[in-house]
Amino acid sequence: MATIADIGVSALINILSMLAFLIAFALLIIQPINDRVYFTKWYIAGKRSSPRNRGGGVVGKIVNLNFKTYLSFLNWIPQALQMSESEIIAHAGFDSAVFLRIYLLGLKIFGPIAVVALLVLIPVNASGGTLFFLSRDLVVSNIDKLSISNVRPKSYKFFVHISMEYLFTFWACYMLYKEYDRVASMRLKFLASKDRCPEQFTVLVRNVPHISGHTISDSVESFFQKNHPGHYLCHQGVYSAKKFAKLVKKRNKLQNWLDYNQLKFERQPDKRPTRKTGFLGLWGKRVDSIDFYKQEIEDLDEKMIIERQKIMKDPKSVMPAAFVSFKSRWGAAVCAQTQQSKNPTLWLTRWAPEPRDVYWKNLAIPFVSLTIRKLMISVLLFALVFFYIIPIAFVQSLANLEGLERVAPFLRPLIEWKLAKSFLQGFVPGLALKIFLFVLPSILMIMSKIEGHVCLSVLERRTAAKYYYFMLVNVFLGSIVAGTAFQQLHAFLHQSATQIPRNIGVSIPMKATFFITYIMIDGWAGIAGEILRLKPLVIFQLKKMFIVKTERDLEKAMDPKSIDFPETLPSLQLYFLLGTVYMAVTPILLPFILIFFAFAFFVYRHQVINVYNQKYESAGAFWPHVHGRIIGSLIISQLLLMGLLSTKKAANSTPFLVVLPILTLTFHQYCKSRFEPAFRKYPLEEAMTKDTQDEAFSASDIDLKSYLANAYLHPIFHAVEEVELTEVKVDKPRPRCDIG
């Protein structure tokens, strides 16, 4: 078990790692050659076109020669705080602003709790003394004497812990209520302030039935003209175009080579570039490269025109789904939020996601297939969760060397080496757990795609949910159970079965030492690694050296990514879980969590402003899930405290806790009915207000039908139009609606 010295070694290693990452970041960010990596968002927005350092010739374009800037390498911290929340919404989107509020919520909840817990509970726990008498049977350390395990059984001091649990829960619920109210109001205001966008007028319809003698397009038009007369405007079919997609991909490559050769010719006008006509240009007749690629593109364009016409005319290429647009937001709201057919498995409608949020591959999955897929994935997820218990148990064996030493004495020479012991117990367990979790989000994303969700935002939320439940079972409960078994292995093997509950009750709070090391690895050094962006930096420089030939290639090489919701949200929720579980049990853990929330807030604020470019805008649709899981953490905390007190023979005080989970669930149900509709439904009142505003100001100036006609056309069809209008040096910006 990790001692205070082991925790100190881990803290030293992680603090040094943090400082090393931050110093490396501060030096790398001011180098002109890295400008596109650390300010990607500004390049995409067109507000930054060249490095700050323009002097020094060729060397100055690579290395910052202005030595005064090296003295202000920490300027990124105040710069990250300069932009207001409304400016962040306009610059990076509503999702980014709400995501940052989660970190502030963590500080608001655990800041006051940490102060009270450290001042009240630490003295109460330290004065207990019970671990002194149990140390002969159980493996304990000095840090465990600051936990509830150190309080004697049947002690009246447990009333202090119960009263603190009530106080902390009421404070957390108060902050959750205020934040839910704030975010819901911000969301409605954001939606009301949005300019006209396709998704405001459009509904996604799935499971369109096949009617003999009618095409899918005819069926859709007939159904909605009949059932939504006066409101239906037009629709866009969903096509299966795999062959056309391959042609588009090939054309993009040819266009890129043409751009490269034209740029090459501009730099050396006296020499036209040439190539051989054979495979990869290795053999064959040598020809002019520019003429060659122009001819190849012309030939391919003819094939694409034929293939596109074939897709549009072939009924088999049309999927049983469509994007149906209405003349008003009110008409779309009515359709999206009502059942269309007496058969609830046909004509399924929902709000259309914004065009860039659509996951096209899943639009045409039948209703029955969706049900089977979800059942299959549930079984696979169950198996995956329990399969991962094996590596979790291995990690816990590293965290509890004394327990293994008593059973396996041959490991004693390694375990008793002080430096190796501190390193193995204070640093390796958290790092090993982080490594085992590295590939998991990718696996869970694949499983979510198989389930059949039609939006990227929903895919990421479902993946985040799976990852959270995985971390709850394996990282939290698995670490406690496996850790307790390894930690007290000698006691379990040599004492009677009646003593096992006592040992578990005493040992659960002791796992705080393992979670402290995990917080320092993942929440301190890991967040510092996030701002360094070492992997994207190396990949960008390699692409720039070997792949980049044109300005379009350079923009693709930047690859800013977006907030990694499937991994970041579950990790955040795990920290809320750890904080709520240990706030009344082992409060010494709370300062480590507070450092994480504060540091992560600065880092992600900087990344949101300068780096991330969100793939979609869901208007904070993930907030109800965040709220619900924090409530779940509170309930888990209360149940574990009840179980812990029952092992401490506190029969007189334990019943006082029974009411608390009921009150917490009642609060959650109230918040759900009060605020969640703002995230699930669109009020008809709001829709009518926006429609009235359009009629008063701009309806006569905009042809709504032409505006919506191709809004939900598959991206591969748009891609061809964009390439045709692309010049060699300047990319045509992709048109999309203003959501700021």
Disulfide bonds with the S-S distance in Angstrom:
Cys197-Cys737 2.02
